[in-house]
Structures are given as C-alpha cells and as structure tokens.
Amino acid sequence: MKASPTIPKNPALPSSMDFEQLRQLGLQQIERLSSAYWTDYNSHDPGITILEALCYAITELGYRAKFEIKDLLADASGQTFFTARQILTSAPWTIADYRKLLVDIKGINNAWLLPEGKQEVPVFIHCEKDQLQYEITDQPLLLKGLYTVLLDLEIDLESGDLNTGDIEMENIAFPFSPMVGIEAGEFQVKFELPSVKEIAPKVLKEEVSSIAIVKNVEKNWHYSFKVEWADGDTAAIPFRVSIAKHPKKGKVQDSHVWLMLQDSTYAEAIWQGYLEKILKAHTIIQKAIKTLHENRNICEDFVKVEPISSEEIAFCFDVDARPEADIEWIQAEIYFAIQNYLNPPIRFYTLRELTEQGIPSEEIFEGPALGHGFIKSDEIEQSQLRSVIYASDIISLLMDIEGVLGVRNFLMTKYDKEGKPVAGEKGISWCMSVAPLHKPVMSESFSKILFFKDGFPFFSRYEEVKDTVQLLHAQNTMGKLVPTFADLPVPKGRKRDTLSHWPVQYDLPMVYGVGEFGLPTNADSLRKAQQQQLKGYLMFFEQLLADFFAQLTNAKTLFSTDPIRQTYFAQYLGSIKETEEILHLDLEKAIANDPLDTASQELWRRLYENQPAFFERRNRFLDHLLARFGESFNDFALLMYRINLENISLEKVEPQELLDIKINTLETYAEVSHARNLAFNYFPQTEAFELDEGRLWDTDNVSGLEKRISYLTGIRDFTRRFLYCIKNVEIICEEKEVGEEIHCHHHFSMVSRAGTILVSKQYPGKSEAESVLADVLELGINKDNFHYTNKKIKLKKGNTILLTSEQNFQTEELALAEINAIVEELTAPCPDPEGLHLVEHILLRPKSKNFDLLEVCLQDCDCPCEWDPYSSRASVVLPHWPKHFDNMAFRKYFEDKIREQAPAHIQLKICWVSNEQLREFEVRYRKWILELGKFSAGADNQPTYQEANDKMVEILSMLHSVYPKATLHDCEESDADKNPVMLGKTILGTQKL
C-alpha cells in the first residue's frame, strides 16, 4: 500500500542548513582557538554577532546546494546524462534479442535462430597429417557461431499466408455445362504454388515477357506456369489446384479447372497475384537479412535466412453451443484460439503498460531498441516451435469460449503437400507430433466443425467466419501497427538563482557602519579607518561565500564535456559599497581570466588555479563521469608517453591529450556501449537492398570492439583505411648461398593500393639498393617516367629499368589508370598510421571445396581447443611504429585491454607488424572485403572471391610481431630511461621482417 505524504513534526535539517548547529560549531572553534583571550560569548558581543551573520549566510549556501540536480544543471550543455533508450538498450546479444529484433520488422510474426547452423562445406580433421581437409574422416569439424534463421511471415489481408506461395480465388465463374448443377461463386479454388524460398531467383529480379499454363498429363489437378524472359531464358513453375470450399451440390472436375486456366484472363490474374505475394515475402526477407547483418555479433554469421516450412493439420469435432449463441462468432474464436495455440503470438507492450506493471526500467529497456514498443523476454522464450499437439490443451481452450457447452468427437489429421492424409497421422484423437523445424498450421479447408443447439445440427457461414478471424488477428497485432520510440523523459529543471550574494556585512547592525547605508556623513577619519578595517576583515568571508556560490552555479560546467579553462570559479564583489580602497585592482582582472589577456590568465593561476591543478581536477571530474559507466583510465594514464627512437627516451604526452581522450569516450559512450559486441557489416545495403560498396573501405563500418578499444586506448581514428605508406619502403636482405659462402642480397618492392607489385632487382649492397630506392621515390611522382611495354608497367631512369610490375595489363588504358593511381599515392602525404584491423576467422570459412583452409597445430589431436581455427577466433593487426605503439608497456596495456573488452569466448591473435607486412596485408584485406560483399549480394564472383579468401588465409599465417630496437650498454653506462634488452620483447640491430 502506498504511504500518504506527511509533514514531520520535528524535521531534521542537514548541517549546512541548521543555524543552531552551525553556531555551536563556531563557538567550539572559538573556545578551542582563543579561550585564553575571549571569554564573553553572549549575543551582544560583536564577534558573536559576526559569527551569527556568517552562520546565517552559510544556511543560504546550504539551501541552494540542496536544489535538485535537474535545477542545478538546467540549460546545461555537453552533458553525458543519456536517456534510458540510449544507455540501457544494447545491440542484440542473445538469441532472444535477435528474435525481438526480427519480430519488430513489419511482416514477421515470429522468428527462430538455430545455433546448429551447418557450414556451407563440410571440413574434417586429419590428426596424423596435422591439417584440415575436405576428404572425409571420422572427425568432422563443426564450426560454431553459425545460425540458420527461420521466419514466420505474416498472414497478409490480400495475399494470405506469405510463408507459402498459395493463391486462393473466390466466386470463379467456370464455363460449366448446365448439366453440372453447380452455380458460380459457391466454392473456392486454391492454387498451391512454390513458396518464395523454392522459386528461381530470376523470377524475383527480372520481369517475365510471357507466361503460359501447361497441364501435367500424368496427374490430375497438376499444372505448370511456363515463363519466358526477354533474353530467351525459360523456367517451369509447377503448381497444384485444390477446392478449398466445396459447392452445395454437384462436383468440380479437373476438366473444369483446365477450361478455366486456358482463359488468359484467369491465367494472368493468378500469375500477378502469385508474383505480388512472393515479392512481398521476398522484401520482408531482405529486410530481415539487412537487419541481421547490421546487428551481427562478432565471430558469428548467418548461413541461411528463409521462411519456415509448415505442416497442414485439420481439426474435426462437434461443438455443443448455447441456443442464443452466434455460431459464426464462436467458430471464428475457435479458429483464432487454435491458431494461437499452434503458433503463440508475440505481444508488443507500451512503456506505460510495463511501467504500470511495476517492471523496473532497466528490465523494460533490456535488449535491442525496438520500433514498435517492447517485448517481454519470457513471452518470446515461450513462443517456441511446437513438437507435439495435445488435444486436451485445445479442448481446454475451446471450453473457455463464451457460448461453448461442450466439445465432442475431437480428431486431428495431418496432410502432405499433395493434399492427402499422411499415413499414420489420420484421425488422431489424443496427440500429434510435428516434424522438426516445421510450423503446424490449421487447415481451414480440410477442417470441419459441426454445431449443435439443443441437439439440432448447424453449419456456419464461411464468409462471415473468415472475416471475423481476420478481425481478431488484426486486433491482436494492433500494438505492432503503430511505430513508437518510447523513452523515459529527461527531467527538465528550472533555472534557480545560485549566484547572487547578499553581503554578510549588510546584515550587521547599522552601528557597525559596514551596512548598506555605510557611515554617517559626519564620521571622522578614525571612524572611517575602523570601518575600513572591519570591512577588510569581513571581505575574506565575503569572497569565500561568493566563490562558493559561483562554484555551485558552474557545477553544470564541471560535469560537462565542453571545453573549459578552469575548474575553480569566483566572482568579483566590486558592488559592495565603500570597498574601493580594500579590493586590489588586479583582483578583478584575475577573476575575469580573460583568454585574450595573458596577464589576466597569469593572475588567475597565481591566485586560484595553476595549470597542474586544473589538469588534476579536470581529470578527477572526468574520471567521476567515466566511473558512472564502470570505466577507468587510471592504467592508461600511467602509460601515456611516447618513445623517441632518436635518443631512446620517453616523452610524456601532453595532459590536454589525455583530457581529450576521456572527453571523446564520454561523448560517444552511448554508441560505444551499445555496440560493444557488434561485428562489422560485411554486407552493407542501401534502402533498395543493393550492396553499398562505399561502406566497405575508408569507412567507420568497423566492429564495436574496434571502436571501443580505440576510445579506451587513445586511438583517435578507428576507421577502416590504409595505414601503411608506399613511400616508407624498407630494404630487405635475403641471404643466398654463393658457392660455400652466404651473401646478403638487398632488394625492395612497392605495392600500390590497387595491388600492383613493382619489383626491383637485387643489389649486392644496401647502399646500392638505397640509391635506387631514392631514384624511385623521386621519379615515381611523374607519370612520364612510367612506360607500358609487353603488358608490363616499368619505371625507367633513362634507359635503366628500376621497377617492373609482376602482373600483366591487357590494355594500355588499364595500365595508364594504374600508373595514375601509383603517382597519386606517391605524391600524397603518408596517412595517419595509428589504427588497427580486426579479422574474424569465421568469415574466412570455405564456401566450396576449392578454398584453402586455415593452418592448424593439432599435435596428434591431444588438445581439442586447437582443432578449430575458425570458431571464436580473430586476428588483430596493428602497425608497430607510430607514437607509443613501439613501447612494450603500452603494447601490454593494449593487449590486456582488448582481451578484457572482447567477449570472453573470443580468442585473439595480436600482431604488431612492419610497414612491409602491413602493406601486403591491407591490399589483400581490402580486396577480400570487397569480394566478400559482392558474393554476399549474390554476384557471380566465386573465382575472384575464392582467390581473395585464399590470399587472406595465406597472409594471416605469415604475420608476426615486430619488436622495438634495444640497446646494449656496459653496466656502468646503463640508463634507466633507455630501452634494455628483454627476451621476447626487443630485437637487436636491424628489424627483421
């Protein structure tokens, strides 16, 4: 029971607002400090009077400090107080979350994710050969993280059940002979066509030029649509005809249907109705695929997304109804109850409904943000596919319908695709099994319900029952029809006066001469001096109180991520009368803290806050804001230095850079937190469901882990882009045997972003190679120095060939385009190399038996954790040289942090690579991403996609970390600031590739 509000008889005031308590505390301090000289503590004593005035002023400060936080932060900017929908929701993580996201799509009633989704190609483990292979062994490799998605599409008011391709037509006027005895419109014809998952993809993409219906001479009631396209391609779409509602007398023959189908008007109507239906279903499936790829978890993927298959079940029984009951309404409710039992609906709730039920907001907003309200997790968990149908459950539901007295002779029968009863599944009276991964559907055409009123049989009117069932379904889905993005409103405060300060001296008796009216005009010089002395004494307290009010007023600034120059605030009290000789002129200048006046800033730092104090306090406020989200930069702050390779020393990073990193994290935390488990979208789509190639490279379409770790470790640019620089070519030494000696031959190569490899010759010494490289960088910025001969691109210095392309170019136009790209890259500045790439191994899985497989280290299969290099595995690739990346302390921090932030089941391989390794990796990585996107969009590019995938598999096995260069010193010359030799963490001399 909710308690009624009351007013306490003896309210307890906080200490800051309790005048008597403040007065007693003041007296205690006076006694402690000056009891030997001050013994009169009565009210008439001037010192006690001043104490009481100060206590009263403090109560005003305490009162204002107790304003609601929404009032103190009114009209604030740069706040990180996110709404419930922004900060409590998350990207889908569990299967229930994904189901909520799919059910939120208009046109989807329910969805199921099957985690045992099989990979496209079976792979097997061969322990003796220490490898994975396609040849069958007794140890199959079952990849984890793959899902098959089954969708239960809606029952469209115009097209019917979108999970099937069936078309129903009523009131058909067959060209019957009068002897048949059947009138037009007495029955309903059902055309059972293939569903959207069974139809040829070309039917969905291209308009057919002609259609014709062909009869199956071997089977009655079986026909085919023969469709033809403008390019001459043809396809046959088989279908079966059945009579959904039989006439009152007479019988419809196969020959009657064939006569009707020969009429082009009927054939065109059936085809257009069918095409409209499967296109509706196809569009909904495309929306589901787009949504799934936009919300894919890291190291997971969706193998198949399709409508669920169904099994038709007929229900036959007798119903005893009340005499006054409306049998059409009862039958509609019976159909509705049985359909909901077979496939429980998922209800959408409003925010108000859940709040009134007492559900906490953190539970209401748990999971993904939906567009049509909220779904309870327990309800979606209960709406699973049925494996068994119990007659007792259905009868119990029917008995709850108003007007039903009893249910008798209850029987169930399952029908196959040919419309025939399934053997052993006919006339079941107790329970019936449902095939795995199938949805049971009530067959209205085969079901039969006979009503009895006082022993007399009655049949309902079919059309009225059908309309009523549609009405009931529409009412049940009403919550999903209206989009809603409900959120808890942000509390709006009202601006309160927290800055104004009434001087304490104005509350003292007039005889003190320091009040608002000052001294009398006839006061002598001694009296004026006494007044100024007392005012000077009181101004110390006035300034403290005024500064506290200023600090309270600027609380919203302290908790803001907007740029600020100070964390202490003050106000100049020049408005207090007769203080001109007391207040120093520089005080007003200092409090102004004018950013355009260096003298003003210097005075502020001397009197109030210097730069170290500002950075220390600003960091503390930002740490407080981060701590509200459970984040800490304490370890990172200790590592914020860069290594200077010239003198092997550490350079402290500027404090402002650390502030910027924290502010950037706070401002984007809603997104960083929401998408922390998301993978990148390798199949980004436009609104027309076409591949958006612009979001595959030079894009912020990266995984949530990459974004999150970038913010937490100070990497400013997390976009997927080229990090290597073509101009930072390294001379490579390859050792070769020459007779009995081993010689070091130097060479280098250049890889453009398009993947063109320009290879140099070998040189006996490093200086010769460096000289040629200098010529290459100088001459390569002019396209006239490149030549196209014998399908090759060559860079020449006079008649000397410096570089030659490895690949052939079939036309001069292609070669010229590549030359222009190389020149543009050589003339452009090097990109910011501070960044990372994350590659999910599950995306490298083979799509055919021609794909190369990832390497494994099985060790006679003693360790099962090493069998699978695809599932829950990812590689992180970073350049080793930029800024503090080359410092082992930072590397350890980064590696610990990314493993901490990654999902617990994900195993990461982290490589800090050289410019040479990085350029080779990035060229292959970009090509692979583009080909993967095209392949996912249905392009006919499997050969090029396979080649790109194989090259990625190859390069990942070749990557290895490069460590910073160490220095050797005698013990007497050792320097703690220099980089010592550490096993496994440093190298000596030239960095090996």
N, C-alpha and C positions, 0 to 999 in steps of 0.2 A: 504494500500500500504506500502510495506516495505521500510523504510528510508535508504538512501545511507549513508555509513560511511563517516564521515568528521573529519578533524583535527581542533580543536578550535584555534582561533587566540590568545586568552589570556587564556591559560589553568590555572585552579585553582589547585594549589598544596596543598596537605594536610599539616598541620602544621609541621609535623615531617620532611618534605622534603623541606620546604620553608626557605631557608637560611636567607633571609632578615627578615622574621618574627621572626625566632629564635634569630637573632642578636638583634632586637628591644626588645624582651622579656628579653634577657640577660642584655641589657643596663638598662632597667627599674628596674631589680633586683639590679644592681649595684647602681643606684641612690637611691633606697629605703634603701639599707643597709649601703652605705658608702659615701653618697653625701657630708658629712662634711669633709672628708679627701681626696676624689678623685674627681677632677673637670675636668681633661683632658680626654675627651672621643674620641679624634681623633685617626685616624688609626695608627699613629706612636707610640702610647702608647703601651708598652709591654702587659699590661693587656688586652687591646682591641685586640691585635694580638692573644693572647692566647684564648680569647673568640671566635674570628672568626674561629680559628682552631678547637675548640670544636664544634661549630655550624656546621662546615663542616662535622665533624665526625658523628654528630647526623643525618645529612641528609643521610649519608650512612646507618646508622641503620634503619632509616625510610624507605629507599628504599628497603632494604632487608625484612623488616617486611611486605611490601606490595606485596611480592611474592604471587602467587596464592597458596591457601591452598593445592592443589594437589601437588605443588612443595615442600612445607614445610613438607608434610607428605610422600614424596616419599620414597620407600623402608621401610616403617614403618611396624611393626608387632603388633599383639594384638589390632588391630583397630576394632571398632564396627560400621563401616560405611557399613551397609548392602545394597545389591543391591535392586532394585525395586521389583524383583520377590521374594526376600527373605522377605522383610519387608512390602510391600504393599499388597501382597496377604494374604488370610486368609482361614481357613477351611470353608467349606460351612455353611452358617447360615440361609439363606432364601431358599424358595422353588426354586427360580430361580437359586441359587447357586448349589443346588443338581441336577437340570436338566442339567446345564452346565457340571457338573462332569460326569453324566451318558452319555450324548451325546458325550463326549470326548472318550468314550470307542468304539473301533472299532467294528462295527456290530450293533450299536444302532443309529437309525435316530433321534428319539425323545423320551422323557420320561415325565411322569406326576406324581406328588405326590399329593395324595388326603388326606388332613388332617383329613377328617372324617373317617379314617380307624377304623373299628369296632374291639373291643377286641375279643379274642377267645371265651370267655364265658360271657354271659350277667350277670350283677350283679345289684341288686336292693337295694333300701334304705328302711328301716323299721324304721320310726321315733319313734313309740311307744316302740319298743324293743331296740331302741338305738343301731342299728347294721346294717351291710351289710349282705345280704343273696342272695341265688340263687333262692328262691321262688319269683314268680312274684308279684310285687306291682305296684302301679300307678306312682312310681318314679324310673325310671331306672337310673343307674349310668353310664354315658358315659365318658369314660376315654379320656383325652386329650393328645396330643403328639404322637399319633399312626398314621402311614401312610400306605396307600396302594400305591404301586408303579406299574405303568403300563409302559411297554416298547414297543416302536415301533421298531421292529428289521428291519434290512436292507433287501433289495432285493438282494440276492446272485446271482452272474452271473451263477452259476452252479445249485443251488438248488431252486432259485426263492424266493418268499416271506417267510422269516423264521418265521413270525408270525403264519403261518398255517403249516399243515402237507401235503399240496397238492403236488403231483408229476405229472409233465407233460412229456409226451413222444411223440416224432415225428417220422414220417417215419416208422411206425409199419407195418410190412407185415403180415396182418391177413391171416389165412388159409381159404381165401374166395373161394366160388364156382365161376366159370367163369360167371355164370348167374347173379351174383350180379351187375356186371358192374362197380365196384369200383377198382381203382388201388391203390396199396400200396404207402404210403407216401403222399396221398392227404389230410390228415386230422391229427388232434392232439388229443390225449386222455389225459384226466385229471383224476387222481386218488385222490379223496378227503379223506385224512386220518386225524386222530386226530392230533391236534397241540401238542406241547411239554407240555403244561400245562394240557392236557387231557390224557396223556399217563401214563401207570403204571410205577412207579419209577424203578422197577426191569428191565424194558426194557433198561433204560439208564445206569444201573450199571453192568449188567451181560450179557454175550454173550449167545444167544439162541442156542440150539443144533439142532433144526429142525423147519421148517416152512411149512405150508400148507394153501391153499386158499379154503375157504368154501363158497358156494353160498347161498344167502338168497332166499329160495323158495317162500317166500311171496311177495317179492319186486324185480322187475327187476332192474338191474344196481346196486344192493346192494350185497356186499360180505364181508368176514372177513378173516383176517390173523389169523390162529391158530398157536401160537408159544409155544414151549416147551423148558424148561431148563434142565440141566443135573440132577438136583435134583428131577425132575418129575413134578414141577410146570408148569401149563399152563395158557395161557391168550388168549382172543379173542380180536382182534383189528378190529373193523368194518370200512368199507370204501365204498364210492360210486364212480361210474365211470360215467363220462360225456364226451361228444365230444366237445372239445374246438373249433376246426376248422372243419367245415363240408366239405365233398367232393363235387366236382363239380356236380356229378350226382350219383344217387343211394343213399342208406341209410345203415348206420351201425346198426346192430341189437344187442340186448343183447346177443343173442346166439353166435355171432361172438366174442364178448369180452370174453365170458366164454371159448370158444375154445382156445383163446389166453392164458388166465390165467392158463389153465391146463398144459401149457408148462412150465416146471420147470425153463427153462432158463429165460423166461419173469418174472415169479414169483420171482426168486432170484434177478433179476435186479431191480424190483420195490421195494422189501424189502431193499436191500442195499442202493438204492437211498434215501428211506424214512429214514432209520436209520442214514445215513450220515447227512441228513438235520436236524433231531431233535437233534442229538448230537451237531451240530454246534450251534443251538439255545440254547441248554442246557448250553454249555460252555459260551456263551455270558451272559446268565442269572446268571451263577455262578460268572462271573467277576463282574457283577453289584452288586450282593449280597456282595461279598468281599469288593468292593469299598464302598458300603453304610455302612457296619459295621466298616470299617476303618475310616469313617468320620461321625459317628453318633453323633448327638448333645446330650448334657446332658439332661436327663429326657425325651428322645424321643426314639422311636423304630419303626421298620418296621414290620408290621404284614404279609404282603404278597408282593412278587415281582414276576410278571408274564407278559407275552406278552399281548398286548391289543387285544380285540376281534374286528372283522371287520364286516362291512356290505357291501355286493356287490351291486353296483349301475351301471346300464347300461345306456349309453347315445346314443341316436339315433337322427341323424339330417342330413340335406343336406348342402353341402358347395359349394358355387359358387367360383370357382378359376380362376385365370388368365390363358389364353391359354398357356403361356410359363412356368407355374408353375410346379414344381416337386411335384406330389401329394403324393408320399411316404414320402418325407421330410416334407410336410405340415401336413400329418396325424401324423407323429412322434412328431412334435411340438405341435399338438393339444393334443395328449395323455400326453405329458410332461406338458403342461400348465394346463390341468385338474387335473392331479395327484398332481401338486404343489399347486393348489387351494384347493384341498381336504385336503392335508396334507402339509402345508407350510414347506419348508426345512429350516434348521438352518445352516447358513453360518459361516465358520471359516475365520478369518482375520489374516494377518500377522502384526507384530509390525510396520513395515514400513507403511503399508496401513493405520492403525489407526493414526499413527503419522502425516502422510501427510494430514489426515482429520482434524487435529488441535485438537484432543481429548487429554486432559491432561493426563499425565502418571498415576496420582492417580486414574483416571477413567478406564484407559486401564487395569491396574493390579488389579482392584477391584474384589473381589471374589476369588474362588479357582484357584490355578495354574494348567493350562491345558497342555496336552502334544501335542496338535495339533494346537496351535495358540490361538486366542482369539475369544470370542463370545460376541456380543453386548447384553446387558441386555434387551433393548427394543425389539429387534428382537425375543428373546426367549420368552418374555412375550406375544408377538403377535401370536406365533405358538401354539395356544391352540386347543383343540379338537372342531370341528365344531358341532353345534347342528342343523343348518339349511343350506341347499344348495340352493342358489338362481341361477336360470337360467340366469338372467340378468347379474350377475357377470361373469359367464363363457363365455357368448356370447361376453361380452366386452373384455375379454382376448383373445378370438379367433379372433376378428376383428383386433387386433394389430399384428397378424401374417402376415408376408410378403407373398403376393400371395393370401390372402383370400379377396374376394369381398363381401361376404355376408353369413349369416347362417340362414337356414330356417327349419321349422318343428322340432323344438327342443323339445325332450321328454326325461323324466327320469323314470326309473323303478327300484324298489328295489327287490332283490331276496333273498330267505331264504336259509338255509343250504341244502335243498333238490333240489335247483336249480329252484324253482318255484317262480313266481311273488308273492310278498306279497300283500294280499288283501288291497285295498285302496291305494296302493303305485305303481300303474301301469299307465304308460302314463302321468306322471305329467309334466306339461309344465311351471310351474311358480316357486314353491319352494317345497323342500322335507325335512322332518325332519330326523334327525339321532338319533338313540337310545342313551341314556346316556352311557358314558364310552365305546363307540364304535368308531372305526375309519372308515370313509367312504372310500371305495376302488373302483376304476373304474374297472368294469368287461370288459376286452377286448374281451372275448369270446361271451358275450351277446350284446356288443355294436356294432352299425352299423353306418358307415359314408359313404354316397354316394356323390361323387364329380361330379360337372357339369362344363364343359368347353363349353361356347357358346351353352348351352342347351343340350349337349350330356353327358350322364352319364358315369362315370368311377369308377372302383374299384382299390384300391391299392394292391400291392404285400405284403402279410402279413409278409413274412420272412424279407424283407428289412425294413419294418416299425419297426418290433421288434428289429432288430439290431441297428437301428438309435436311438430308445428310450433308449436302454442300453448305447449307446454312450453319449447321452445328460445327463443321470443320472451320468455317470462316470465323465464327465467334471464338473458337478455341485458340486460333492463331492471331487474334486481334492485337496482342501485345507486340508482335513482331512486325506488324504492318506500319507502325509509326516510328521512324528513326528518333532516337533520343540519346543525347550525350550528357546524361545527368552527372552532376558533380556536387560535392558539398560546397556551399558558397564560402568565399573568403570573407572572414569577419571584417567589416568596414568600421573603422574607428572615426571618432570626431576629433578634430584638432583642438587640443587644450592649450591653455596658456601655461607654459612651463619655464618661460624665460624671464618674465618681468620680475624685478626685485624691488621690494619696498625697503628702503634703508632702515636698519635697526635703530640708528640714531634718531630717526624721526619719531620713534615710539617712546623715547625718553622724555621725562618731564621738561617743560619749557625752561625751567630754571637752569638746566644744564647748558642751554644756549646752542645746542647742536641740532635742534629740531628743524622742521620745515621752515620756521619763521626766523631762525637764527637769533643773534643778539640784538638787544635794543640799540637804537641809533646813538645813544649817549654812552655806550660802553667804552671804557678806557682801553689803553694799549695792553695793560696787564691782563684784563679780562679777555681780550681778543687772543692773546697768546695762549691763555689757558684753554680757550675754546679750540684753537688750532691743535694744541697738544692732545686734547681728548679726541678730536676728530681723527688725528693721525693714528692714535691708538685703535680707534674703532674701525678705521678703514682696513685694517688687517682682516678683521672678521667679515666686514662687508664684501671684500674681494673674494674671500673663500666661499661665502654663501653664493655670491653672484656667479662664480665659476662653477659651483655645483649645479646651479640652475642651467647654466649654459651646457654643461656636460649632459644633463638629463635631456635637454632639448635636442641635442645632437646624438642621442642614443641610436636613432634610426640610421645615422651616418656610420656609426661604428659597426653596425650589423649589416652594412651594405657592401656590395662588391664593386660599387662605383669607385673611380679613382679619388683618393683623398690625400691631403698633405699633412694631416695632423690627427692625433687621437686624443689630445687634450684640447679643451675649448674654454674660452674665457670671454668676459665682456667688460668693456671699459665703463667705469662709473663716473664719467665726467658730468652727469646730470645732477649729482648730489651738490647742493649749494655750498659755497664757501670752502671748496676744496682745491681751488686753483693753485694755491701755494703748497699743497700737500702732494698732489699727483704729479709725478715726473712726466715731462713731455714725451719721453721715449716709451713710456708705458703704453700709450695709445697706439704708437707706431708698432710696438711689438705685438700687441693683441691683434692688430689688423692682419699681420702675417701675409703681407701683400706679395704674391708670387712674382710680380714685376719689379719689386723693390728688394734688392739683395740685403740692404741694411735692415729692413723690416724683418726679413726672414732670419737674419743673424740674431737680432734682438730676441725674437720668439724662441729660438733654440737655446739662447743663454738663460732666459727667464723660465721657460715652460718645458720645452721638449727638444732634445737634440736628435740627430738622425739615428744613432743607435737605439735610443729609447723608442723612437717612432717605429722603427722596423720590428723591434722586440714586441711592442704592444700590438701593432697591426697583425703580426703573426699569431699572437695569442688569440685575438678576436677571430681570425680566420680559422685557427685550429678548433676553436669552440664551435663554429658553424660546421666544420667538417666532422667533428665528433658527433654531432647530432645524427649524422648518417653512418656512423661507425667507421669513419675513415681517419687515417693518421698519416702525416708526412714527417714524423719525427726521425725515422731512419733515413729517409731521403734527404732531409736537411743536413745530416752529418756527412753525406756523400756528395754534396753539391760543390764539386770542384772539377776542373778540367786538367788534363795532363798536358804539359808543354814539352814536346819531344825535343825541342832545340837544346834546352838546358836541363831536361829531366827534372822538372819541378812541378809542383801543384799550384794551380791558380784558383783562388776562391771565386765562386760565382757571385755576381752582384746580388745583394739582398732583394732588390726590386724584382729580379728574375724569379726568385722563389715565391714572392708575393703573387706575381702574375700567374705562375703555375697553379697556385692554390685557388686564385680567383677564377681562372679558366675552368678548373674542375668543378667549382661550386656552381658556376653559371650554367654548365651543361650537365649537371649531375642527374637531372630527371631522365635525360636520354641515356646517359652512361649507365645508370642504374637499371633502367627499363630493359635495355638491350644487351645486358652483360653476357647472356648465354647465346645470343644470336650468331649465326654464321653469315657470311656474305651471300648476297643473292646472285648466283651464277647464271640465272635466267631472268634478268630484269625485263619487264614487259611494259609496253605502252598501254594506253587505255584501249587500243584496238587489239591487244593481246599479241603484239608483234615484238620481236627481240629489240631491246633498246641497247644497241652496242655502245652508245656513249657512256653508259654506266658500268662498263667493264674495265676500263683503264682510264687513268687520270680522273679518278672519282673517289668520293668518300663512301662508296659502297664497299665497306670492309666489315669484318666481323666485329661484334660488340666487344670481344676480348681485346682486339687491336686498339679500338677506341679507348677502352677503359685503361689499359696498361699505358697507353701514350699519355693520358692525362695524369696518371699516378706517378709516372717517372719523368715527366717534363719534356716528352717528345711533342713538339708543337704541331707537326703536320703528320697526320696518320693516313693521309690519302694513299691510294694505290697508284704509284707513279714510278718512273725510272729514278733510281737513287745513284746508279753508277754514272761516271763521266767518261766519255770516249777519249777525252784528252789526257786522262790520268792513266795512260798505258804503262804497263810495267814490263821491264826487260826480264825475260825468263831464260834461265840457264838450264840446258838439257845436257846431261852427261852422256857421252858416247865413247865407245871403245875404238881407238885408232891404233891398231897393232896391239902391243902389250900395254899401251898407255890409255888412260881415260882423259878425254878432252872435254872441256866445257864449251858448248856452242850456244851463243846467245841469239835470241830472236824475239819478236813480238808480233802480235796480231791486233787488228781493230775489228770490233763488232758494232755495226750500226744498230739503231733501234728497230730497224726493219729486219734485222737478222743477217745482213750481208757481212761475210767474214773476209776481210782484206788481210792476206797473209804476207809477211815479209820473208826474206831469205835468212839463212843462218849466217852468223858472223863469228869470227874466231875470238874476238874480244868484246868486252862490254862497252868500251868506248866507241868502237865502230858502230855497234847497234844503237847507242845513244845518239850518235851523229846522224844516222839515218832517220831515227825517230824525230829528231829536231826538224829535219828537212820535211818529213811527212806532215808534221803539225803546221809548218809554215806554208807548204804548198797546197795542203788539203783544203784551205779556205777559198781556193779559186777553182771553179769547176772546169776551167780551160785546161788545167793540168791533168784532168782525168780523160781517159780515152776508152772507147769501146771497140775492141777487136776480138775476133774469133769467139764471140758470145761472152767475152770476159770484160770486166772493168779493171783498168790498170791506171795506177798513179805514176807519172813519169817526171823525172828531173832531167830535162834534156832528152837524151836517148836512153837514160838509165831507168829501168823499171824498179820502182820502190815497193809497190804493193800490187797484188793481183787477187781478184775475187775468187773464192773457191767455187761458187755456183755459177751456172750459165744463165744468161739472159737471152731469151729467144728473139726479142726485138730491141731495136735501138731506143724506142720510146720507153720501154721498161727500164733499160739501163740508165737513160737520162733522168728519169724520175728518181731512181735510186741515188744517182750522183748528186742531184739537188738536195735530197734528204741528208746525205752524208755531209755535204758542205754546210748546210744549215745547222747541223748538230755540232760541227767543229767550230763554227763561228759563234754559237750561242754560249753563254756562261754556264758553268757547271751547276747542276741542280743542287738543292739542299740535300745532303746525303743522310741526314738524321731521320730515320724511319725504319720500318720493318715490314716483312711479308710473312703471312701465315698460310700454310698449305695444308688442307685437310686430306689425309690419305684416303679416306673413304671415297673421295671424288676421283681418285686415280684407279678405281677398280675397273677391271676389263669389261667391255661391252660386247666383245666377241673373242673367239679363241686365237685371234691374231695379235692381241695386245700383249706387250711384255708385262711380266709380273714383278712386283717389288721383291727385293732380296730379303732373305730371312737367315737367321742363325739358329738352326733347330737343335744342334748338339744332341743328335740321336733322339730328339723329341723328349728330352728329360724335363724341359721347362715349358709347360703349356702356354705360359704368358708370352713366349716368343714365336708361337705358331702364326699369329695373325698380325701382319704389318699394316693392315688397313683399318680395322675397327678401333675407334677411340684413340687414334694416333694423329699427330700433327707435327709439322716441321716449322720452326720459326727461323727466318733468315734475316740477318742484320749486317750492315757494313761494320767493319771493326775499327775504322779510323776516326769518325767525326767526334769532335768535342770529347766528352768524358766516356765515350764508348770504349776507348782504348785503355781504360783504367779497370783493373781487375776487381777492385772493391765495388765499383758501380755495376760491373757485369754480374757479380754475385748478387747484388741487390736486385737488379733487373730480373735475373733468372729466378730468384726466390719469389719475387713479387708476381711474376706472370704465372708461375706454378700455383701460387696461392690464390690468384684470381681466377684461374681456369677451373672449369668443373672438375670435381675430384677424380672422375673416371677417365679423364683425358691425359694421355702420356705425351709430353712434349719433347722434341729434339730441337735444341737451340744451337745455331751455328752463327759465329761471327766471322764473316768471310771477307776476302780481299776484293779489290776493285775488279780484278780479272775474273774471279769466281762469280761475283755479283752480276757483271755484265752478261756472262753466259747464262746465268740463271734467269735474269729478268727478261732477256729476249725469248727464252723458251717459255717462261711463265706467262708472258703476255700472249704469245701465240696459242698456248694451251687454253687460257681463259676464253679467248675469242672463239676457238673451235668448239669448246665445251658448250658455250652459249648457243652457237648455231646448231649444234647437234641436238640440244635440248629443245630447240624451237622447231625441230622436225626437218632440218635441212639435210640434203643428201651429201654429207661431207665426211662419212665414216673413214675413208682412207686418210684424209688430212688430219682429222681428229685423232685417229689412232697413232699417226706419226708424232703429233704434238704430245700425246699422252706418253708414248714410249720415251721421248726425249726428256720429259719431266721425271719419269721413273729413273732414267739414267743419271740425270744431274743431281737428284737428291742423294743418290748413293755415293756421289763424288765429293759433296760438300764437306768441308771440315773447318774448324775454327782456326783463326789466326790470332796469335797472342802478341802482346806488346813486347817491344825490344827491351832486353835487360842490359845492365852494365856491370862489368866486373871491376872491383877495386881491391886494393890491399886493405887489410883490416884497419890500418891507421888512416886511410883515406876515405873510409866508408861515410856516406852521408845519408841520414835517415830520410831526407826528402827525395832521394833518388831511387830509381826502380831496381830493387835487388833481384838476383836470380832466384826463381821459385819453380820447382819441378811441376810441370803440367800447367803452368800459368804464364810463362815467359819463354822467349826464344833469344838466342844469341846471334848477332850478325844480321845478315840479310833475311828478310821474311820469306820463308819458303811457301810456295803455292801448292 
